[in-house]
Structures are given as C-alpha cells and as structure tokens.
Amino acid sequence: MIAVVFFSLSLWAAKDCIDCSLPSMPAAAAPLPITYTENKNCRPIEIGQGRLSHQLARMETTSIPANREYLLYRKSEKKFEVIYQLDFRPVVGADAPAVMSGADMAERVRQCLALLPPAKLPDGREMTFRFITPEEKNLIIGKAPPKITINVVKASRGNAENFAEDFRCGQVIHELLHKAGLCDEYHETGGASNVGKCRPQAQGSSVMGNGMNQAFDDAAGEPFTCDLSTQPDTLSYLNDPTSTHKELLMKRQFRHIGNRPWGSFGHLNPPTQSPKSVCCKLSSQVMMPTLPSNTSPRLSLLENSPETVRFKNTEAFLMHNYVTKKHNLSLEEQNYECKLADVPAEHRPACREYLELIRPELESAADPNRSMYACPSGLPGAPVNFQLNPGEMELSGATLHLRNKGNARSILHSGHFERILAGECSSPATQIYDRCSRFAYEHNYTNAQKALSCEELLPDECKRVDWIGTLSQ
C-alpha cells in the first residue's frame, strides 16, 4: 500500500534535502553485460540474438522519417530490449553554455528509463529501453550500438540531438524514440525542410505527439517539484498540522490542463481567445458547502464521445479566515462542455485536435486509482526527487517533491512497437505506420507531392488518429 506523505505529519517537518539533485540509482538500474549473435536478415531474431539498426534520415527524399540507431536484443520468448549508445556532451562557449554536465544528464536519462515500465502488446510481448555510454560499450559482447552524440544545452525547446537541462522524462523518452525510427505526431509550422505540412496527427495519448509528458505520466507516474517560496499561503497550509485535505489541494484540475496555443493544433487563422476558451465552455459554477473525501477525484467525466466531452471540475483554492487567522480550503464545482457542434466551423478542426489532446489527461484526472498532482501556480521547480514512490509527496522547506501515480499503461502504441521491432526491415504489422509516417517531414515528399493539398496527399488511413495502432493498459 502506498503511503501518501501528507498523512504522516512527521514527514512534513522541514529537513535538509538529502542528495535531492541527482540521487544515485539502485544497482539493478546499471547496465548489465550481454552476449549476442548478430542477426543480419529480416527473419525474426531468436532468443539471445541481436539486430543492429543504423539508418540515417537525410534531408532529401528517403523512405524513413527518422534515424534508426539502436540494438534490438531478444532476452526471452516475449521480452525485447532496445539498447542505445549515448555520449552526452555539454555545450561550451558563450552562445549557450550548459550548466549540467554530460554525466549528470546521463544519470537523469537513466532515472527516467528506470521509472518506465515495459512497453507491451496485447499478446504479451514486452519492450524495455536502456543505454550504455562509450566507456561502457565493452559490456556488449558483439557489435555495440552505433554511438549517438547528444549535446547538453541550457533550458530550451531541445530535440533529439540537443537535450535541454529542463527536459521532463516524457521529453527524454520522446527524443530517444526518434533514434529508434519513430516520427513526430504534432503540428509544426515554419519553412524548414524537417517540417511536414501534412504531418498525420495521432491520439492525444501518444508519446510522439504533444501529449508526450502525459504519456509518461500515465505509464510511470511523473516525479516533479514545486517551488513554494512565492506561495506563502499554500506553504502555510501544508505546514499546518491541523490542516485537512492537503492532498485535495494539490490534485490536478482543469486550469492545469490543455493550456496550449492554437499553433499546436495547426490553426493558421486563430481567434484572439485561447483554444480552451473557444473549444470548451463553462456552463455552471457553484461554491460547495462541504468538503468531499480527501481522496475524491477533482474531476468527473460526464460524457466522453468523439464529438463531445462534458465534465465536472472541482476548483480548489485557499481563503483566509480572519477569525482563526488561518487559511481554509474552499471548493467550487464547475461544469464544462466541450462540444464540437457549438464551435464555429472555421475553428472546428483545431478544436477536434484539442479535444483529442486533453481527453487522455481528463480521463486520468477522473480515475480514482490515479494520483495526479500539480503545482499551485507557475511551472514546476527543480531539482526532481526520483526516489519517491508513486503517489508520494514530501515537503522540505519551501520545496514540495511529488510523484504522480500512473496506471502502468504501455508507453508505445502497437504501431510504434512493431516499427521498432522491425528495425531496418518491414512487415505487415508496420505497413500502415510506414505509409503514414513518411509524411511527417518534408524530406520525405517528392516534388509532385509538395504541390498537393493535405487532403489530396494523405491516404485515408493516415487521416485517422488511430494510424499508430492501439494502446495496451
């Protein structure tokens, strides 16, 4: 049984932060030696065999959307392991000097991978991920995976070649999966050759789309940190041993969900209002006279269909009581309706994608078996404590460490899984993914294709969000 720290008052006392920056991983997370016989053909690899993939996607017409630079090792009948060789190097110089060292970034990536449960398919096949450094390549008896050099850069957007210091685990996994041949599944604007004007969009639950961080959270339970130094009311409430409903205060609510610009949904002529304001309407709100159970979900789904999402959100906030001189928790019940039929026609395609993005997060927030938290305001702080158990919280001074409780769902959809399994080969199981992913980037388009509209260019199956396959729970 997972103990939530809010209910253990002794753990709320201020204490020194013990190795909070980058705690060491248990020995089981360290790379283990493997010996394998290389399989160089497209037959399924046998137990104890490995297959190297080393194909690079050039900035010219090519049949693959992203690099394939990994070793696939078959550990048992249904267990596979993807192994990378990663060389993290901090950027030096005046332009963007990194503060984090290459060794520290390597440790952070290992920590994210250590939290991730195996990706899985309904037939029981599983896939795990790990990496070795160039200094550890002798752990592979056989040909080591091709070396991938990754720059460590300051906080920024980053990409598969440049890992930013503020990358969350979902972003780390997303970028690593590019090196396994998976393409982006989100809208991207601009004239660069790596942007696909007709990139197929997939489910909001995909780790390769805008929902990458939610995908990791669902699979593993994301750890994060809240800096409460500018939130004295929240800090006072959490430190008060007589306060009730501390966990309820920290639970994620609708104001933390779906706060993205129109560009994320491919809208070229957006209105001045935000996507949340246009796609979803607040139909009613009322103050709640009594507090519910401390473990009640903050959000309840009332309708969840392709065209309409209706839900009840419980907004929590603190109000100062001038009699007791303390802050009391107050709740407001809000009913929202996100109905495509009520959205102006010119905004409807973008709102459809908006609903697809927020749907998995709403479903997770409404799940009574999940624990999903959020910082009271602003962005999460740093550093992250990777040692927390799922659903655990720990207050240290003005720093609150939290870890959400996931549901151990697969980080990969079936199309992703089969594509990685195939490597440089193809199979009937990769047919749809291969056909659709080639439209993700401009370098895959022929000159004739560049002249077509997206409606003309994309095959029908690539216009459906399930072109990446199904998701195993």
FENMO-V210566 format. One record per residue. N is the residue number from 0. PHI is phi in degrees with one decimal (NA if undefined). PSI is psi as a letter, one per 20 degrees, with the letter a starting at -180 (none if undefined). D_LAST is the distance of its C-alpha to the last C-alpha in Angstrom with 1 decimal. Layout:
<<N PHI PSI D_LAST> <N PHI PSI D_LAST>>
This chain:
<<0 NA p 20.8> <1 -82.9 p 20.5> <2 -91.9 p 23.9> <3 -85.6 p 24.2> <4 -64.9 h 27.3> <5 -56.9 h 28.8> <6 -93.0 j 29.8> <7 -113.0 n 31.7> <8 -62.9 h 34.8> <9 -64.3 h 36.1> <10 -79.5 i 33.3> <11 -88.5 i 34.3> <12 -67.6 q 37.7> <13 -61.2 q 38.4> <14 -150.7 r 38.2> <15 -69.1 q 38.5> <16 -85.1 o 35.4> <17 -88.0 o 34.9> <18 50.9 l 33.9> <19 -73.2 h 31.6> <20 -65.8 f 31.9> <21 -142.3 m 30.2> <22 -61.5 q 29.6> <23 -69.2 q 29.7> <24 -86.3 q 26.7> <25 -62.3 q 26.7> <26 -59.2 h 28.1> <27 -64.0 h 24.9> <28 -84.4 i 23.8> <29 -72.8 q 26.9> <30 -59.7 q 27.1> <31 -112.6 q 28.0> <32 -63.7 q 30.5> <33 -135.1 q 29.4> <34 -121.0 p 31.7> <35 -145.1 q 30.8> <36 -101.7 p 32.7> <37 -72.6 p 32.2> <38 -106.0 o 31.0> <39 -101.8 j 32.8> <40 -116.0 a 32.0> <41 -97.0 j 29.2> <42 -73.1 q 28.6> <43 -56.3 p 25.3> <44 -73.5 q 25.9> <45 -85.8 r 26.7> <46 -59.2 p 25.6> <47 88.4 i 27.5> <48 -98.1 r 28.1> <49 -134.2 q 27.3> <50 -132.0 p 27.7> <51 -83.9 p 29.0> <52 -120.3 p 28.2> <53 -147.6 m 30.9> <54 -125.0 p 31.3> <55 -109.9 p 32.3> <56 -85.6 o 31.9> <57 -85.0 r 35.5> <58 -83.3 l 36.8> <59 -154.7 r 38.0> <60 -58.1 p 36.7> <61 -148.2 r 34.3> <62 -89.2 i 31.5> <63 -118.8 q 28.8> <64 -85.1 h 27.4> <65 -148.8 r 26.8> <66 -60.5 q 28.0> <67 -124.0 o 26.6> <68 -140.8 m 27.8> <69 -159.9 r 25.8> <70 -111.2 p 25.9> <71 -100.2 p 23.2> <72 -117.8 p 23.6> <73 -96.1 o 22.4> <74 -84.2 h 22.1> <75 -156.9 a 21.5> <76 -54.2 g 20.6> <77 -124.0 j 16.9> <78 -116.6 p 16.9> <79 -121.6 q 18.2> <80 -132.5 p 19.4> <81 -97.1 p 20.5> <82 -121.9 p 23.7> <83 -107.8 q 25.8> <84 -115.1 o 29.3> <85 -115.3 p 29.7> <86 -120.1 o 33.0> <87 -88.3 p 32.9> <88 -130.5 p 36.2> <89 -66.8 q 37.2> <90 -73.0 p 39.2> <91 -117.1 q 42.8> <92 117.2 r 45.5> <93 -79.3 h 46.5> <94 -65.7 g 44.1> <95 -151.6 m 40.8> <96 -66.6 p 41.2> <97 -83.9 q 38.0> <98 -90.2 h 38.1> <99 -78.8 p 35.2> <100 -79.9 r 36.2> <101 -62.2 h 34.4> <102 -65.6 h 33.7> <103 -68.2 h 32.2> <104 -66.7 g 29.8> <105 -59.3 g 28.9> <106 -65.9 g 28.1> <107 -63.3 g 26.0> <108 -62.9 g 23.9> <109 -61.4 h 23.6> <110 -64.2 g 22.5> <111 -62.1 g 19.7> <112 -65.9 h 18.5> <113 -66.8 h 18.9> <114 -78.1 h 16.4> <115 -78.2 p 13.7> <116 -72.7 r 11.2> <117 -60.0 p 11.1> <118 -68.8 q 9.6> <119 -148.1 q 8.3> <120 -118.3 q 8.9> <121 -59.1 h 8.6> <122 -81.6 j 12.1> <123 96.7 i 11.4> <124 -68.6 q 12.9> <125 -130.6 q 12.2> <126 -139.1 p 14.1> <127 -117.2 r 15.6> <128 -133.8 p 18.3> <129 -154.9 r 21.6> <130 -142.4 q 25.1> <131 -118.6 q 28.7> <132 -93.4 r 31.8> <133 -55.9 h 34.9> <134 -72.2 i 36.5> <135 -105.5 j 33.8> <136 -65.7 i 33.8> <137 -71.8 i 36.0> <138 -71.4 i 32.9> <139 -97.2 o 32.0> <140 -88.8 o 34.4> <141 136.1 a 34.6> <142 -81.3 p 34.2> <143 -73.4 q 32.3> <144 -60.1 q 30.0> <145 -61.0 q 32.1> <146 -73.3 p 32.9> <147 -115.8 o 31.4> <148 -89.8 p 33.6> <149 -123.2 p 31.9> <150 -77.1 q 34.1> <151 -101.6 o 33.5> <152 -121.9 r 34.7> <153 -66.4 r 35.3> <154 -50.6 p 33.0> <155 -167.9 a 32.4> <156 -63.9 g 29.9> <157 71.3 r 29.7> <158 -162.1 a 28.2> <159 -67.7 h 27.2> <160 -99.3 i 30.8> <161 -136.4 o 31.3> <162 -88.5 p 29.1> <163 -82.4 q 30.2> <164 -61.6 h 30.8> <165 -99.9 j 28.7> <166 -57.3 p 25.5> <167 -84.8 r 22.4> <168 -61.2 h 19.6> <169 -61.6 h 17.7> <170 -69.6 h 21.0> <171 -59.6 g 21.5> <172 -65.4 g 18.3> <173 -55.4 g 19.1> <174 -69.9 h 22.6> <175 -63.5 h 21.9> <176 -69.7 h 19.7> <177 -59.5 h 22.8> <178 -73.9 i 24.5> <179 -102.1 j 22.1> <180 95.7 j 23.2> <181 -90.4 q 20.7> <182 -100.2 r 22.5> <183 -71.3 q 22.4> <184 -131.9 k 21.0> <185 -123.5 r 23.0> <186 -68.5 q 26.5> <187 -143.6 p 29.2> <188 -108.3 r 32.9> <189 121.3 r 36.1> <190 -103.9 j 38.2> <191 -65.4 q 37.0> <192 -69.9 i 36.4> <193 -93.7 j 32.8> <194 -101.0 p 31.9> <195 -99.7 o 30.7> <196 -64.6 h 32.2> <197 -118.4 k 29.9> <198 -57.3 p 26.7> <199 -63.8 p 23.8> <200 -96.2 q 21.5> <201 -120.8 a 17.7> <202 -59.7 q 15.0> <203 -65.4 i 15.3> <204 -84.9 j 11.8> <205 -80.0 p 13.2> <206 -70.2 i 14.4> <207 -94.0 j 17.5> <208 -113.9 a 18.6> <209 -64.9 i 20.0> <210 -89.8 k 16.6> <211 -58.7 g 16.4> <212 -71.3 h 17.0> <213 -67.6 h 14.4> <214 -60.5 g 11.8> <215 -65.9 g 13.0> <216 -60.9 g 13.2> <217 -63.2 g 9.7> <218 -73.8 g 8.8> <219 -119.6 h 12.0> <220 83.6 o 14.1> <221 -78.3 p 17.1> <222 -87.1 q 20.5> <223 -156.4 r 23.5> <224 -132.4 q 27.0> <225 -113.5 p 29.2> <226 -90.5 o 32.9> <227 -98.8 j 34.6> <228 -64.2 h 38.2> <229 -105.8 j 38.8> <230 -123.6 m 37.1> <231 -61.9 h 39.7> <232 -65.6 g 38.8> <233 -63.9 g 35.2> <234 -62.6 g 36.3> <235 -63.9 g 39.0> <236 -65.2 g 36.6> <237 -70.9 h 34.1> <238 -83.2 i 37.1> <239 -76.8 o 38.7> <240 -66.1 i 38.1> <241 -90.4 i 38.9> <242 -69.4 p 36.3> <243 -110.3 r 33.5> <244 62.1 k 30.2> <245 -64.2 g 29.8> <246 -65.2 h 26.0> <247 -62.5 h 26.2> <248 -61.7 h 28.4> <249 -88.8 i 25.9> <250 -66.5 q 22.8> <251 -68.5 q 21.8> <252 -133.7 r 23.4> <253 -63.9 h 24.0> <254 -66.6 i 26.8> <255 -93.0 i 24.4> <256 -112.6 p 22.2> <257 70.2 k 23.0> <258 -91.1 m 26.3> <259 -124.3 q 26.8> <260 -77.2 r 29.9> <261 -61.2 h 30.5> <262 -59.9 h 30.6> <263 -65.3 i 26.8> <264 -118.1 j 26.7> <265 72.2 k 29.6> <266 -84.8 o 32.1> <267 -86.5 h 35.6> <268 -129.0 m 37.7> <269 -77.3 q 35.8> <270 -77.0 r 37.5> <271 -75.1 h 38.5> <272 -71.8 q 35.9> <273 -72.7 q 32.4> <274 -55.0 h 29.4> <275 -61.3 h 28.3> <276 -71.3 h 31.7> <277 -84.0 g 32.0> <278 -83.8 h 28.5> <279 -130.4 q 28.1> <280 -121.3 p 31.0> <281 -80.6 o 31.6> <282 -91.1 h 33.0> <283 -162.2 q 34.0> <284 -153.1 q 34.2> <285 -153.8 q 35.7> <286 -70.8 q 36.2> <287 -90.5 p 34.7> <288 -72.1 h 37.5> <289 -131.2 q 35.4> <290 -86.0 p 32.5> <291 -78.9 a 29.4> <292 -57.2 q 27.5> <293 -60.4 h 26.8> <294 -103.5 j 23.1> <295 -64.9 q 22.8> <296 -61.3 q 20.4> <297 -82.4 i 22.6> <298 -142.7 p 21.2> <299 -127.6 p 20.6> <300 -81.6 p 19.4> <301 -100.9 h 22.1> <302 -150.9 p 21.3> <303 -142.5 n 18.5> <304 -123.1 r 19.7> <305 -58.2 h 20.4> <306 -100.2 i 23.9> <307 -143.9 p 23.8> <308 -127.1 p 21.9> <309 -120.5 p 23.7> <310 -153.9 q 23.0> <311 -106.4 p 25.0> <312 -111.5 p 25.2> <313 -108.1 o 27.0> <314 -86.1 p 29.1> <315 -107.4 p 30.3> <316 -154.3 r 33.5> <317 -99.9 p 36.4> <318 -124.4 p 39.9> <319 -78.5 p 43.0> <320 -98.1 o 44.9> <321 -75.2 i 48.5> <322 -82.3 g 49.6> <323 -85.7 i 47.3> <324 63.3 k 47.1> <325 -123.8 r 43.3> <326 -101.3 p 40.3> <327 -106.7 q 38.5> <328 -81.8 p 35.0> <329 -121.1 q 35.1> <330 -127.0 q 32.5> <331 -122.8 p 32.7> <332 -87.9 p 30.5> <333 -122.9 p 29.9> <334 -109.3 p 28.7> <335 -116.3 q 27.5> <336 -133.7 p 27.3> <337 -112.6 n 26.0> <338 -123.0 o 27.5> <339 -61.7 h 28.2> <340 -63.6 h 31.2> <341 -92.7 i 32.9> <342 -91.2 p 32.5> <343 -52.5 q 35.5> <344 -55.9 h 35.1> <345 -70.4 i 35.6> <346 -103.5 i 32.7> <347 -63.4 g 30.3> <348 -58.9 g 28.6> <349 -67.8 h 27.9> <350 -68.6 h 26.7> <351 -62.3 g 24.3> <352 -69.4 h 22.8> <353 -61.6 g 23.0> <354 -63.1 h 21.0> <355 -65.0 h 18.3> <356 -73.7 g 18.3> <357 -81.5 i 18.4> <358 -56.9 g 16.0> <359 -63.9 h 12.8> <360 -72.4 h 15.0> <361 -64.6 g 16.5> <362 -60.8 g 13.4> <363 -69.0 g 12.5> <364 -65.2 h 16.2> <365 -88.3 i 16.3> <366 -80.1 o 13.6> <367 -66.6 i 15.9> <368 -88.6 i 13.6> <369 -96.2 q 13.6> <370 -125.0 o 16.7> <371 -123.5 o 17.6> <372 -113.0 r 21.1> <373 -153.6 q 23.6> <374 -69.0 q 27.1> <375 -55.4 h 29.8> <376 -160.0 q 31.2> <377 73.1 a 31.3> <378 -86.8 q 29.1> <379 -58.5 q 27.7> <380 -91.5 a 30.2> <381 -147.0 q 30.4> <382 -83.0 r 30.1> <383 -100.4 p 26.6> <384 -95.2 o 26.2> <385 -80.1 i 23.4> <386 -89.6 i 24.3> <387 -68.1 q 22.9> <388 -79.9 q 20.3> <389 -57.1 p 17.2> <390 82.6 j 18.8> <391 -95.0 q 22.3> <392 -131.7 q 25.3> <393 -149.1 p 28.6> <394 -99.6 p 31.8> <395 -132.8 o 34.4> <396 65.0 c 37.4> <397 -99.9 j 36.3> <398 -110.6 p 33.0> <399 -110.6 o 29.8> <400 -95.6 p 27.0> <401 -136.0 q 23.5> <402 -139.7 p 19.9> <403 -67.5 r 17.1> <404 -105.9 o 14.4> <405 -85.7 a 10.8> <406 -122.6 j 7.5> <407 60.2 k 6.8> <408 -69.7 r 4.2> <409 -69.3 p 6.1> <410 -74.6 i 9.5> <411 -112.3 q 10.5> <412 -77.5 r 10.3> <413 -61.8 h 11.6> <414 -65.0 h 15.1> <415 -62.6 g 15.1> <416 -58.1 g 14.1> <417 -66.7 h 16.8> <418 -65.7 g 19.3> <419 -65.8 h 19.2> <420 -62.7 h 19.4> <421 -76.3 h 22.4> <422 62.6 c 24.3> <423 -82.6 j 27.7> <424 -99.4 a 27.3> <425 -137.3 r 25.7> <426 -154.3 r 24.2> <427 -56.2 h 23.4> <428 -73.5 i 19.7> <429 -102.9 j 20.8> <430 -58.7 g 23.4> <431 -69.6 g 21.9> <432 -60.2 g 20.6> <433 -63.5 h 24.0> <434 -67.6 h 25.9> <435 -85.6 h 24.3> <436 -67.1 h 23.9> <437 -68.9 i 27.7> <438 -94.8 j 28.4> <439 -74.3 h 26.8> <440 -134.5 q 30.1> <441 -61.2 h 33.7> <442 -68.9 i 34.7> <443 -90.3 i 32.9> <444 -85.5 p 35.1> <445 -80.6 r 38.4> <446 -60.0 h 41.4> <447 -65.2 h 41.2> <448 -68.7 h 37.6> <449 -64.4 h 38.4> <450 -84.4 i 40.9> <451 -87.9 q 38.4> <452 -76.6 r 36.5> <453 -63.6 h 32.7> <454 -62.6 h 32.9> <455 -76.6 h 35.1> <456 -77.1 g 33.3> <457 -77.8 p 29.7> <458 -61.5 q 28.7> <459 -57.2 g 27.2> <460 -67.6 i 23.8> <461 -86.7 i 23.8> <462 -90.8 i 24.5> <463 -96.5 q 21.1> <464 -72.5 i 18.2> <465 -94.8 k 15.9> <466 -65.8 i 18.1> <467 -88.5 j 15.6> <468 94.1 b 13.4> <469 -106.0 r 9.9> <470 -120.7 p 6.5> <471 -93.2 p 3.8> <472 -89.9 none 0.0>>
